[in-house]
């Protein structure tokens, strides 16, 4: 209803014929856009009713709808730490929420430190509205866009990559929270090594199997991004769509293609030029592995915790409070930087 009030059409008619300024007629495609748009954003789906996605004036009519759709994308991922806090303690939930907000804030700041456009951006949104929407969309793995990615500044693109690499600031509905739990387990393990104590989480010991499974979850993501990127270049399928000469811009496009697929994001630079058997098969497998393999391993971690008794023990670091937020945030970005930084240097950092 809000999108309808703000200007999105909502009808079962497929087209409408209107008069033009030249005195002729024009047939415009319409449909149940407002309902589909709200479903798209709230469910972190990203598939637009129109090919231009949220850059289309019927999907995203004005600045108010732009802010409202941004809220729709963020509301569920940011609500899950609050639910987590209701179950396991308010302090724990607030700490996870603050860590997510810090990550998202860094993404947004990166995007705003350099002006995007003006080409490729919708004039009704401008730099701030475009960066806010796109960073929120990519951070939640929604994948909808209100501009052409080619119009985004290099710093904004780095922010987009950061969101897809971490997948937990805040990440997609549900998946982002589980990815954050993986980072929590890895953080507690590393902190435990530093202080010489067995890592504990929720008054339960973290055993070597849990750490191995969490490490696999973390390592699967870079593997299915970086290996296919290298294969695309060695088989010359990358050169076939971006040109024979590799530049930072063209490398960014190829790296973004697989990063988006691995994060189940959906946005890309290549468009229909990548509609070839190699790109269709490779990105399809990256999407399948990128979603189902981590979920399977996460369920295995959850299952192992259900068999243990909770005992009141001293944790090497409490999973709440400013110290935990700081350590968790630093660990997330260190792990991400160590994995992906060289590839970012070759791509958007050099644009």
PyMOL commands that set and color helices and strands:
alter all, ss='L'
color gray80, all
select helices_A, chain A and resi 2-6+33-42+53-55+63-88+90-112+126-139+149-151+154-166+175-195+208-234+237-242+248-262+271-274+277-306+322-346+348-350
alter helices_A, ss='H'
color red, helices_A
select strands_A, chain A and resi 15-19+25-29+200-201+204-205
alter strands_A, ss='S'
color yellow, strands_A
deselect
rebuild
show_as cartoon
